[in-house]
Amino acid sequence: MQTKATIPTLTINHNKLKKPLKIKSTKFAENSIPALTVILRSNFCEMRTFKYSNNWNFPSLGYGKEKGMNNASDIFKHLDNVGLETAQNSRNSCRKENGKDIEVSVEYRLKNIECKFFPGIEDYKKRLESAIKYFQHKESSSRSNKSIGKEITQLSRALRILNQDTIPVLTIRDYGTKGLQGGELEELSPYYRLIKSTGISAEQGTKAGRFGHGQNALVAKSDIKAFTLFSQFTNESKEKEILFAGNSILCSHIDPNKFYKTQETGFIGTVIDENQFISYRNDDLLNIDFPYNRSTDGTDIYIWGFKHDSDKWDLLLAKGLIKGFFAAIREKLINFKIINDNTNEILHEINHQNLDEYYSSLEVQVKKRLSIKAWNKEMQSIYGFLKTTCNQNSNSITAKRDSYLIDVKKIGNVEMILYQDKDDQKLTKEWCIMRQPLMKIRNFNKPIGIPFNAVVKVLSDKGNDVFMDLEDPTHLKLVRDYCDEENVNEYWSIYQDLSKKVQIIIENLDPLSSQTQDIPGLADLIPDIRAGIGDGSFFSPKEGIPNKNNKDGFNPSIITDSNKSTITTIQKNASTISTKRTASSEGNTGGTTGTVKTDKKVNPQSGNPGSGAGDKQGNAKFDPEGKKESLTINEDIKIRLLRNSSTENRYLLRIIALKNIHGDINLGMVINNEKKSCVPLPVESRISLNRKEIRWQENKIKDINMQTNEFYDCEILLPSSAEFAISTI
């Protein structure tokens, strides 16, 4: 069913907008020197009146460096970045009622808008033409021996778009916010940071980003490298104001009107002098039609020439929003709509009421319209994160949810909610860190153990300062090098302290040695020997036999026929061997495959191993009363390994007793092609899945005692990309 989205209308009291120029005195905290702050009003001068034909302004480059099309916006390549930046800014600008934040609504609307609504379009096209000639000249210069690269291609594409009747535009509209507040000279205000500066760190409360790169994320998704905005807000005097502004991050070019070489950054507004420009406000904007009208406080951002795939853009945007803000949605702090105004369809509606159902429907859409692979592990993890806050009645009887307050040095308590369910293989065994405004930063995984997911919320002001400083500009990574030098040691140690305490809680999920814990799906992966099905022989991955099991979890190497009564075994290129020490004595026949161990040296003759015991390969014979020991193929046990399909160094180990056995088992890694020598296997961690009485000592299983056809299962974490030789003593 198609839903037509309604568009609010703008009602402006023209008399209230006609205000005289005001000047007020403020103080700079650094030196307490009084300074003049100008609140510019719309009747400042006649030349300030906005018209769609007004030119763009690109300052003179002077003797500065020329800039091409590669710029700071290049790090914001994905729709995730647009969603994170805009939703974060909207949440940070939320209004309050009775001292509490109200729920913010953000709409992402795609529409083909008439090109006449792009301000200064004729001037901008001249600039594109000038830039193309500028780079063509560079390319044809005798001093150049290589092509300029992508500049000419990108500039030509932008020019083609502006020569069409309509242009694709993504308009981002927020409601329940204060609007883009700030005067022309208020250098740390939201307005100044978005329009008049870039990359400047500033304290914007605990909810904002630190880098001031918001406009770069917008320009990155514009094929013409420009965005504009319209905002309505209430100033400090409780008066309504409206604002129109715009930025372009293009490239150096020759100004088509003033003929100087320009900087890469341009703007919409009025130039006051060589040191200042001002945006259009209040009376400057009378009788101007905008593609969308607004009657309440808030901001509309227009990304012109929206760079998108018509079949994917809405899903990619939706994935980023739910991935970053699932907790804020759950707590009624923000909601989203993604709308195609060309077809009057609401494509996605995400709010606290439908969050769980929407997540499930999004998975279906992504797998159908994109690919199964597009629903990656990070998206799968949201399933478990949502379980930490969903209605408790919707959880299974085997599920358990616990809350923790973790005392972290210097930032106080951090909230952690952990959800576990041994029967739920959709849980990805990951935990995430989020900060205000309840925005997820990144995931961490624990590759083995009981299925779980956990959410860690850093809510204190100091904690948010720490994690804002450690974030990269995209808000997707925590990196030591991004932190200010003066704080890096302190902040990184706080981060490590939190991570360590979270990991301790998660490690304690796994059962103690005296407890028994079943692993879901294990019976499907390894046949039950006690039922007489077989020993669970493995196929070598080199045989190219496809995995036909679509279930989550281990990728099985066991293949049975249809009635599961027969196991087919391929011995060729087997990745494991089993040997044992056998009593032997000197001899000249038999035992030639064994390696005899002794402290007596034997000299080989004619380059071949000599007879008798020695520390090299030699002849020996089996002798129950022999005083020597030889390594021989072990026919008492079989060892099988299953590799987890999603984690390279995670294995399921099965030891099968073919006869009654009693002794120690050493695990080792093969160090030669003949698989005659091995080094102790550094088992990083292990979980016994049955026979909890069995003891481990580093790489050794101590004093194991099993009857014929019994088996021992253990999940182990090992170094990646290794072959294994396993011997019994």
N, C-alpha and C positions, 0 to 999 in steps of 0.2 A: 504494500500500500504506500502510495506517495503522500508525503505530508508537506504542505506549503508552509514555509517559515514566515512568520510575521515580522515586519520591519517597523520599529518605533519611529515616530515623527519628532522633529525638532521644534520646540517652542521657545522663542527668545523674546525677552522684554528689551526692546532696543533702548529704552530710556535708562534702564539700569546699567547697560553696557557703556554708556557714554560717561566716562569718568576722566577727571583731569589727571595730569601727570603728578604722581606722588613721590616724595623723597623722604626717606627715613634714615635715621642714624643708627648704625650698629657698630660693634667692636670686633676686631680680630683677636682671637684668644691668644695668638702668639705674642703680640706686643702691646695689646690693649690700646691701640691707636684708633680713634674714631674714624670710620670710613662711611662714605655715602653709598647706600644701596638704592638703586633706581627701580621702581616698579613702573614699567612703561605701559602706558595706556594707548588705546587704539587711535585716538585723534592726535597722536604725536606729530604727524605731518601727513600731508595729502599723498606723498609718494608711497606710503606704507600700505595703501589699500591693495588687497589681494585681488589679482585677476589670474585666470588660468594661462594667460599669455605671458605673464611675468617670467623673466629669465631665471635660470639657475645661476648661482655664483660659485666659482671655483677660485680660491685665492691664488695669487702669483707664487710661483715656485721660488723666485729669487735665485739664490745660489744653493738651494737645497737639492737633495737627491731626487732624480727622476724615479717614478714608480710605474711599474707595469701592471698587468692584471693579477699577478700573484700578490696577495695581501693577507692581512690578519684574518679575513673571513674564511680563508681556505681550511682552517681547522674545524669549521662548523659545516661539515659536508652533508649531514643527515637530517632528516625531518625530526629525529629525536631532539636535536639541539634547538630547533625552533620551538618545539613543544615545551622543553625544559625551561628555556629562557623566558618565554612569554608567560607561561603559567606561574613560574616563580615570581616574576615581577608583579603579576596581578595579585597573587596571594600577599605579597609584601605591601601592596597598596590597599588592602581590604579596609572597609569601614568598620566601625564598632557600634554596637548597640548595647547600652547598659554595661559598658566596660568590656564586652566580649566581642571577639571577631565574628562578623557575619559571614555566611557562606558566599563565596565568590563564584560567579558563572562566567565561563569563557567559551566563546563560539569561534570556530574556524570555518570560514565561509569561502568557498571557491565560486568565482563568478567571472565571466567574460565581460569586462567593462569597456565602454566606449573610450577610445584613446584620447578623446577631447578632455577627459577627466584627469589625465596625467598632466600635472602642472608643467608649464614651460616646455611643451613637447617639441615645438619647432626649434627652440634653442638647444634642447638636449640632442635632437637629431643632428644638428650642425656640429655639436661637440663630438658625437660619435664619428661623423664623417672626417672631422679634423684629426681625431685620434687614429683613424685608419690610415690617413695620408701620412701622419707622423711616423707610424711604425712601418709603413711601406717605404718611406724614405730611408729609414734606418736599415731596412732589409736590402735595399738596392745600393746602399752606400758601398763604395769600393773598399772601405775598411772592414766590412762585414763579410764573413765567409760562411755564415750559417743563417738559417731562417730565424725570424723573430720568435716563432713558436705559436702559442695559442692566442695572442692578443688580437691579431687581425681576424681570426675565425670567430672569436667571441664578440668582438665589436660589430662584425657584419651580421651576426645572428641578432644582436640587440637592435640594430637598425631595421632589419626585416620585420621584427615584432612591432616596432613603433610605426611602421608603414602600413600596418593592417588596420582594419576598421575597429577591431576590439583587441583587448589584451587580457590574458588570463591573470587574475589577481586573487591572492589569498588575503582575505581581510580577517583580522583577529580582533574580536570585540569582547570587552569585559564589562561585567555588571557587578555591583556591590563593592566597587572600588572607589578610591578618592580621586581618580583621574591623575594626569601627569602634572603634579604640582611643581611649583618653583618659578622664580623670576629669572630674567635674563642674566643677572649677575650673581645669582645664588649658586656658587660653583659646585656645591656638593648635593644639590637637590636632584630628585629623580629626573626632572626635565633636562637640567644641564648635563648630567652624566650620559643621558641617552642621545642628546642632539648635539651638544657642543664639546664633548670630550670623548676619549676612548682610552681604555687601559689604565684609568686612574683608580686606585684603591680608595675606598671610602667606607666609613661606618654607616650602614643603612639599616640598622637594627639587626636582629639575629636571623632574619629570614632571607636577606638578600645575598647575592653573589658579591665577590670581592673585587673582581677584575675590571668591571665596567666595559665588558665586551659585548653587551646585548645587541647593539646595532650590527655587529659583524655577523651574528647568527641570522639576522633578517636579510642582510645583503647577500649572504651566501646562497640563499634560495631564490634570488632574483636574477633572471637572465639579462636584465638591463642594469643591474647593480644599483637599485634605488628603492627606497621606501618612503612613504609619507604617513602622517598621523593626524588625527583630529581628536581633541580631548576637551572634555568639560569637567571643571573642578570648582571647588569652593575655596577661596583664599583665606588668609588669616583674619581678614575683616568680615568674614562670613558672606562675601559677595561672590556671585557666580561669574566665572570667567570661561572663555573658550579659546582654544589654541589650535593653530595649524602650522605644522613644521615638516621638514623632510631632509633626508640625507642621501647622498650618493657616494659610493666608494668605487670610482671608475679607474682612471689611470692618468698619468701626465699627458697633456695635449696642448696644442696652441689654442688659446681662447679665441673663438670666432669673432668676438666683438672688440676686444682690447689687444689682441695679438701678442700677449705674453705667454710664456710657458707656465702651465698651471700645476698645482698640487693634485694629488689623486682624489681628495675629498671635496665635495661640493655640497651646497645647501640651498633650501628655499627660504627666502626672507629678504630683509632690507639691509643693505650695507650702510652703517652709520659713518664709519671712517675706516681707515686701513687696519684698525685693530679690533673692530667690533661689528657684528651683525646681529639682528634681532628677528625673531620669528613673528608670524602674523597672529594678532590677538584681538579679541573682542570686536570693536567697530570696524577693524580691517576686514572682517569676514562677513559683513552684512550683505544679505541678498545673494549669497553664494550657495549654489546647489552642490551637495556632495553625494556620492553614490549611495551612502547610507546616512540616514538622519539619526540624531541622538537627542533624547530629552532628559536623560539622567546623567549623573556624574559617571565618568569612566573614559576609556580610551579605545579608539579604533585605529589599528595599524594596517596599512595597505602595503603588501609586498607585491610590487609591480613586475609583470613578466615572471610570474611564479613558475619556478622550475620544478616540474613534476611529471610523473608517469600517470596518465589518466586512469589506468587499471589498478594502480597500487597506492596512490598518494594517501588516501584516507586510511588504509590499513596500516601503513608505515607510521602515520601520525598517531593513530589510536594506540598502536603498540608502545610508542614512546611515552604517551601520556599515562597509560595505566601502569607501565613499568616504573615510571618515576614517582607517581602520586597516588598509588593505590591506598596508602594509609590516610592521606589527606581526604581522599574521596570517602573512605569508610567513616571518617570522623566528621563528615558534613562540613568540611572546610572549603571544598572546591568541587565543581562539577563541570562537565564538558559536553559540548555538542559539536559534531562535524557535519557540515551542511553543504550540499551542492545546490547553489542557488540557480544554476543553469537548468536544473531539472526539478527544482522545488522539493528536494528530498532531504530529510534528516537521515544521514547515513549512519551515524553513531550517536548514542546518547548514553553518557556514563555518569551515574550518580550513586549515592549511598544505598538507594532502594534496590537498584538492579545490578549492583557490582558483581556479585558471584555469578549470576545468570549471564551477565554481559561477558565476563571473562570466558565462560564456556563457549558462548556463541562466537566470540572473536577467534578462538582457537579453530573452530570449524571453518570460518571464513578465510583465515590465513592459510590453512592447509589446502583449501579448495581453490582459492584465487591466486595464491602465491606458490607455495610448495610446502611439503611436510618439513623440509629442512629449515624453512623460514621460522617455524615455531621452535626456536632454539632453546638451549638449556636455561638461558636467562628468563625467557618467557615462561618456560615450564616451572621455574622456581616461584613465580607469582602465585601459582596454585597453593603452595604450602604457606607462603607469606599471608595470603588471605585467610587461611585456616587459623592463624594466630589470633584473629579478631572476629571471625564469623560467629553466628549464633551457635552456642555450645550444643544445642539440641540437634544441630545438623551433623555433628561429628559422630563417628562410629564408636561402638562400645570399647574397641581396643585402643582408641585414641586417648592421648593425655596432653593437657595444656597447662603450662606452668609459667608464672611471672616471677621475675627476679629484679631486685634493685642492686646494681653493681656499684660499689663505691670505688671510683676512679680518682687517683690522686689529682688534686688541683682543679678538677671540674665537678666534683660531687657525684651524686647518684645518676646512673644511666639505667634506663628501663630496658629490660629484655623480656620478650615473650617467646616461649619455645613450644612448638607443637610437634608431637611424635606419634607415630602409629606404625607398629611393626608390620601390619598387613597392607599398608598403603604404599605401593611402589611408585606412585606419582610424586611423592616427596623426594626432593633432589639432594638432600643432605647438604644444604647451604644455609648460611646466615648472611644478613645484610646490615649495613650501617646506614642510618638516615639521620638527617638533621632538620631543623626548622627550615622551610615551612612543611615539615614532614615529607621531604624529598629524598628518595633513595639515591645513595651515591654509588655503592658498588657491592658486589656479592663476594663471599668467601666460601670455600667448600671444604668438607671433611669427607674424603673419598670412601671410607669404609665405616661400617657400623649400622646401627638402627636407623631406619628412615626418619628424617626430621626436617623441619625448617624453622628458622628463628629470625626475629626482627629485633634489632638493637636501635633504640631511639636516643639520640643525644639532644636533650632539650634545654639544658642550661645555657645562659648567655656565654659563659666562658668556654663551654664545650663547643658551641657553634663557632666561636672565634677560632678555636683550634682547628676544626675540620674545614672551615672556609679557607684557612691559610694553607692547608695541605691539599686542597682540591686543585685540579687543573681547570683551565677556563671553561671546558665543556661540562664540568660537574660530574664526570663519569669515572674519575680516577683519584686516588690518594697517592701523592708523590712527594717525597721528602724535599726534592729540589725546588718545588714551587713555594715552599714556606719562606718567609722572611728570614734573613740570616740571623737576626738577633733572637728569633724565637725557635729556630729549627730544632735545636737539641731538646728544648723543653717540650715542644709540641709533639715531636716524633716519639719521645718517651711516653707521653700521655697516651698516644695512639697505640703504642706497643703494650702498655699496661692494660688498656681496655681489651685489646685483642687476646692477650694471654688469659685474662680472667673469663672471657667468653669461651675460649677454647677449653678451659678446665671444666666449665659447666657442661659443655657438649661431650667431652671425653667421659664424664661420669654417667652419660646415658647408657653406655654399653654395659652388659651384665657382668657381674663378678664371676670368678672362676667357679664358685659354688652354685651359680644360677644357670638355668637353661633358657636359651632364647632361640626360637625357630626363625629362619630366614624365609620370607615369602618367596614361592616359586622354586625353592631348592629341589623339591621332589620332581619337578618337571625337567630340571636340568641334568640330574644325575639319577640313573635308575636305582631302584631299591634292591641291593644285592640279596637282602634277607628274603625277598620274595622270589628269588631264583631267576631274576631277569638277566643278570650278567654283571660284568665288572666295570661297565662304563668306559670302554676304550675311546680314545680321542682320535679325531682326524687331524692330520697336520694341515696348517693353513696353506701350505704350498700346494696341496692337492686341488685347491680352487673350488671346494664344495660350498655352495651358497648357504647362508643362514636362512632358514625358513621360519624362524621363530620371530614373531612380531611383538612379543611382550617386552616390557621394560626390564632392565636388570642385566644379568650376565648374558653374553652372547654365547650360546651353547656350542661346544665342540663335539657333543655326543649325538650321533644319528642312529635311529633304530628303524626297523622295518615297520610295516603297518600294524602288525599284531604285537609289537614290542617284545617278542619272545626270542629274538635273535639280535646279537650285536655284531656288526661287521667291523673289523679292526684293520687299519692300515698301519703297518709297522714302518714303512719307508719314511725316512726323514723325521722320525719321532723326536720331539723336542726334549724328552726326559729319558734318563736311564736309571736303573737301580742296580747297585752292586752291594756285595757283602764280603766281609773278611772270612776266609775259610782256612782251617788248619791244614798245613802242608809240610812236606819235607823235600829234601833234594831228590831229584830224579831226572831221567833223560827222556821220559815220555810223558805225555799228558800235561794238562795244566798250562799249555803254552800261551793261553790268552791271559793268564793271571799275572799280576805284578807281585813278586815275592819281596817282603820286607824283612830286613835283617840289619844288624849293625856290623856284619862282616863284609869286607869288600871282596868283590868278584871281578877278575880281569876278563873281559870278553876276548874271544879268539877270532881272528880274521874278520873283525868288524861285526860279528854276530854275538848276541848275548850268550854267555857261557852257561854251563849246567849249574844247577844248584841255586841256593838262596843268594840273593844279592840286593843291592839298592837300586838296581836297574832291572829292566824286563829280562826274564830268564825262564828256564824250564823248571817245573815243579810238578809234584804229584799230590793228589788229595790224600791226606793221612790224618784220620781222627786223632791219632796220638802224636802228630807232628808238632815240633816245637816252633815252627815258623807260621806266618800268616800270609795268604794271598788274597788279592781282590778278585772276585769272580762275579759273574752275572747272578743277580739275586732272583731266585724263583719263589721266594717266600712272600713277597709283597709286590704290589703295584702302586705307582704314584701317578696321579692325574692332576692336571692344572686346568682351570678355566680362567680365561682372561676376560675382564669386564670390558664390554664394547665401548664404554664411554670414558673409562679411566685407564690410562696406559699401564700403570704399574700396580694395579689391583687384581688379585687372583683369588680363586677358590681352590684350596688344596684338599685333595682326597687321598688318604692312605688306606689301601685295601689289603687285608690279610688273606693271602692265599693258603697259608698254613697257620698253625698256632705260632705266635711270635712273642718274644719278650726281650727287650733291650732298648738301646738308645738309637735315635735316628739323627744323622747330621744332614743339614741342607747346605748345598754349595753351588757355586756358579762355575760352569765349564770354562777352562782357560786354554784349551787346545782343541783342534779339530777331531782328534781321536776320542775325546771325552774320557781320557784316562786321568786327567788331573783337574782339580777344582779348588776354589778358595771358599772359605766360609761365607755363606750368604747373609748379607746384612738385612735381616728381617726388621723392618722399621716398626711394625705393630702387627698384632694378630688378635683375632677373636675366635675362640672355640665355639663351634656351632652344635657340637654334641660332645659327649665324653668329657665333661668339664673337669674331671679329676686329672686329666693329662697335664703335665708340667712342661714348661719351656725354659730353656736357659740359652739366651741369645739365639743362635741358629740351630740349637739342638732340641729335640723332643726327648725328654728324659724318661727312661724306665717305662716304655710303653708296653702294655700287655693286652694282646687281642687274640681272640679265637678265630678259627677259619671262617672266612666270609664276613667278619666284622669290618667296620671301616670307621675312620676318624675324619671329620670335616673341619676345616679351619679357613677363615678368610684372612689373607695376609697382604701386607703392603710391602712391595719389593722394588728394587731399582728397575728402571725401564730398560727395554731392549736387551734382555739377557737370556741365555740358554741355561738350563739347570741340569746338574748331575746330582743325583741323590743316592747316598750310600747308607747302609745300615751297619752297625757295629755289633 
